[in-house]
Amino acid sequence: MAELTLDGVTKVFTEDDGNEIVAVDDVSVDIEDGEFLVLVGPSGCGKSTTLRMVAGLETVTDGEISLAGRRINESPPAERDIAMVFQSYALYPHMTVAQNMSFGLEESTELDDDEISELVDDTAAMMGIEELVDRKPADLSGGQQQRVALGRAIVRDPEAFLMDEPLSNLDAKLRATMRTELQRLQEDLGVTTIYVTHDQTEAMTMGDRIAILDDGVLQQVGTPLECYHTPNNRFVAGFIGDPSMNFFEMEVDGERLVSDRFTYPLTADQADAVGEARGVTLGIRPEDIGIDPDGNADSPHEFDMHVDVVEPRGDENTIHLTFEAGLDEPETFTATVSGLRQLQAGDSVVATFPPEAIHLFDADTEQALHNRSLDIPEATEQIV
């Protein structure tokens, strides 16, 4: 177990025509000993490239990667004391489960056969696959193969784990089960872990902290709730959360925001946060919008709306709302309500945007000017 540090890590690929592509741009993050960090972002954002640089499968163009206080930029993968779990499992098809799990120990340690066999048996029991050790990968289900791949990494007792979307090939129910098992396993082992995913549900539910990348640039590092409730910028606010945060482009007019659809009065604190900005984006999460099918819009933070589409999800309903009814392609936004509430397309409702629940972003820089009221013990780490 050890602390893992990325300091200004950059990766530039050069194409055949000499054009340079910056895949990872000046990423810095400290991962504490035993911490579970989830690296999340859209496809092509540089998260897998970052992981591969830590593993030694890609060279580092600039910056430094250190593990347990030692620089590992130039160390070959076999000497980094890091175990990696791949999306494709990467098991040897001609070997049994036991042989797959023991192969790395046989090649990289001086342990004798009895010691290796004992380690494999103990790890197989931990992973619940002790009855599968004599089978080959072709005889295993996807979930069983993933357990073998995890067991192969665990048996080495490395200083750090790297996991590159290890659950993406599993069905939804098995993924949910494996998420829980992985969390318990990592907590029991206490091994420093970087887990790469594009699935924000995995990021929110699994990580001690999450690091959000976009176009190779680190946008924010913080706990899942910090990134959800106090995003650094519009990208983070829109990426984290499902359904996504609603955004409305507004102009600043004194202590109120105006658009061609509605006017929104600001509190004194919100007006101070906006400062000299002339254009802002008002953001509000779907679950923060109040919906009253029988109310009247008699408050400056209440608005008459029309229900365009209702998406039942069982425990809740996602409601798509529009300011104007009857349009062929209405501009909609979303709200979530209890699944027991009965709303239908075409209904008229009153939507409330509570002042304490809104977020404000600079229209030019997209940086957060004001986040919703929330009492979080530790401030989110800011990336500037």
RAJO-V227531 format. One record per pair of residues at least 12 apart in sequence whose C-alpha atoms are under 8 Angstrom apart, sorted by sequence separation. I is the first residue (numbers start at 1). GAP is how many residues later the second one is. If there is no record, write none. Layout:
i=[I:I]
gap=[GAP:GAP]
This chain:
i=[10:11:12:209:210:220:228:255:307:308:309:320:321:359:10:11:60:209:210:219:227:228:255:307:308:320:321:358:359:10:11:59:102:209:210:219:307:308:320:321:357:358:9:10:102:129:208:209:256:306:307:319:320:357:9:10:207:208:220:255:305:306:318:319:356:357:8:9:10:56:207:210:219:254:305:306:308:318:319:356:8:9:102:129:305:306:318:319:7:8:9:56:101:129:205:304:305:306:317:318:7:8:56:57:127:146:204:316:317:6:7:24:56:127:146:203:204:316:317:325:6:7:23:24:55:98:316:317:5:6:23:179:183:315:316:5:6:56:124:127:212:308:315:316:317:5:24:55:252:253:314:315:4:5:23:24:180:252:313:3:4:55:124:142:143:179:251:252:312:3:4:123:142:251:252:3:4:55:250:251:2:3:78:161:163:165:249:250:2:3:123:143:160:161:162:163:164:165:249:250:1:2:123:159:160:161:162:163:164:165:249:250:1:158:159:160:161:162:163:164:165:248:249:310:160:247:248:310:97:98:120:247:248:265:309:310:26:97:98:119:247:264:265:307:309:26:96:97:246:247:263:264:307:308:11:96:97:245:246:307:308:96:97:200:245:246:306:307:96:97:200:245:246:306:307:95:96:200:244:245:262:306:307:94:95:244:306:307:93:243:305:306:93:291:304:305:92:93:290:304:305:91:289:291:304:305:101:288:289:303:304:11:100:101:104:286:287:302:303:11:12:286:287:302:303:10:11:101:102:285:286:287:302:9:10:11:97:101:105:301:302:9:10:100:101:104:301:9:10:102:297:301:8:9:91:101:293:295:296:301:8:9:293:294:295:7:8:9:89:293:294:6:7:89:292:293:6:7:91:291:292:5:6:90:291:292:5:6:89:290:291:4:5:290:291:4:5:261:289:290:4:86:289:290:3:4:85:289:290:2:3:4:85:288:289:2:3:288:1:85:84:284:288:83:83:285:83:284:285:284:83:283:284:82:85:87:282:283:81:82:83:84:85:86:87:89:282:283:81:82:83:84:85:86:87:88:282:283:81:82:83:84:85:86:87:281:282:82:84:86:87:280:281:85:87:88:280:281:87:280:281:279:280:279:280:277:279:281:274:246:246:267:274:266:243:274:273:274:273:270:55:51:51:249:48:234:233:235:234:233:234:233:234:232:233:232:231:231:230:229:230:51:229:51:229:48:47:36:226:230:232:232:226:227:226:35:39:43:4:34:35:36:37:38:39:40:41:42:1:2:34:35:36:37:38:39:40:41:223:1:2:33:34:35:36:37:38:39:40:222:1:33:34:36:38:40:221:222:32:40:221:31:220:221:220:221:40:220:39:219:38:218:47:46:38:45:46:38:45:46:47:36:37:38:40:45:46:36:37:38:39:40:41:42:44:45:36:37:38:39:40:41:42:45:35:36:37:38:39:40:41:37:39:4:1:2:3:1:2:27:28:1:24:25:26:27:23:24:25:29:23:24:25:22:41]
gap=[12:12:12:12:12:12:12:12:12:12:12:12:12:12:13:13:13:13:13:13:13:13:13:13:13:13:13:13:13:14:14:14:14:14:14:14:14:14:14:14:14:14:15:15:15:15:15:15:15:15:15:15:15:15:16:16:16:16:16:16:16:16:16:16:16:16:17:17:17:17:17:17:17:17:17:17:17:17:17:17:18:18:18:18:18:18:18:18:19:19:19:19:19:19:19:19:19:19:19:19:20:20:20:20:20:20:20:20:20:21:21:21:21:21:21:21:21:21:21:21:22:22:22:22:22:22:22:22:23:23:23:23:23:23:23:24:24:24:24:24:24:24:24:24:24:25:25:25:25:25:25:25:26:26:26:26:26:26:26:27:27:27:27:27:27:27:27:27:27:28:28:28:28:28:28:29:29:29:29:29:30:30:30:30:30:30:30:30:31:31:31:31:31:31:31:31:31:31:31:31:32:32:32:32:32:32:32:32:32:32:32:32:33:33:33:33:33:33:33:33:33:33:33:33:34:34:34:34:35:35:35:35:35:35:35:35:36:36:36:36:36:36:36:36:36:37:37:37:37:37:37:37:37:37:38:38:38:38:38:38:38:39:39:39:39:39:39:39:40:40:40:40:40:40:40:41:41:41:41:41:41:41:41:42:42:42:42:42:43:43:43:43:44:44:44:44:45:45:45:45:45:46:46:46:46:46:47:47:47:47:47:48:48:48:48:48:48:48:48:49:49:49:49:49:49:50:50:50:50:50:50:50:50:51:51:51:51:51:51:51:51:52:52:52:52:52:52:53:53:53:53:53:54:54:54:54:54:54:54:54:55:55:55:55:55:56:56:56:56:56:56:57:57:57:57:57:58:58:58:58:58:59:59:59:59:59:60:60:60:60:60:61:61:61:61:62:62:62:62:62:63:63:63:63:64:64:64:64:64:65:65:65:65:65:65:66:66:66:67:68:69:69:69:70:71:72:73:73:73:74:75:75:75:76:76:76:76:76:77:77:77:77:77:77:77:77:77:77:78:78:78:78:78:78:78:78:78:78:79:79:79:79:79:79:79:79:79:80:80:80:80:80:80:81:81:81:81:81:82:82:82:83:83:84:84:85:85:85:86:87:88:88:88:89:91:95:96:96:97:100:107:111:113:114:116:127:128:131:132:133:133:134:134:135:135:136:137:140:141:142:142:143:143:145:145:148:149:150:150:150:150:151:153:153:154:155:155:155:156:156:156:156:156:156:156:156:156:156:157:157:157:157:157:157:157:157:157:157:157:158:158:158:158:158:158:158:158:158:158:158:159:159:159:159:159:159:159:159:160:160:160:161:161:161:162:162:163:163:164:164:165:165:166:167:168:168:168:169:169:169:169:170:170:170:170:170:170:171:171:171:171:171:171:171:171:171:172:172:172:172:172:172:172:172:173:173:173:173:173:173:173:174:174:188:189:189:189:190:190:190:190:191:191:191:191:191:192:192:192:192:193:193:193:194:198]
